[in-house]
């Protein structure tokens, strides 16, 4: 089976209207914007490369913020853009999972 993208990254960008914990309250939008821009700047985006997408709720709000990388189905949490840069460099560029950020 071939995949259109080498890595397809989904960010939970759900905002809970009832005020309960959600990824958007923990910087997910800024992290998404940063990863999308960085991947593009590095020339990693496009067919056979990397795609960064928005997603709805992953139903794991207490573990967030979250992103998941397919087709490997690796779930990551992150704190700041340094974590996002590490995921890009280690996982998306070099194929090595960032174990300390795996959920």
Secondary structure, DSSP 8 states (H G I E B T S, - for coil): ---SSSEEEEEE----TTS---GGGGTHHHHHHHHHHHHHHTT-BSTTSEEEEEE---S-GGG-SEEEEETTTEEEE-SSHHHHHHHIIIIIIT----GGGB-
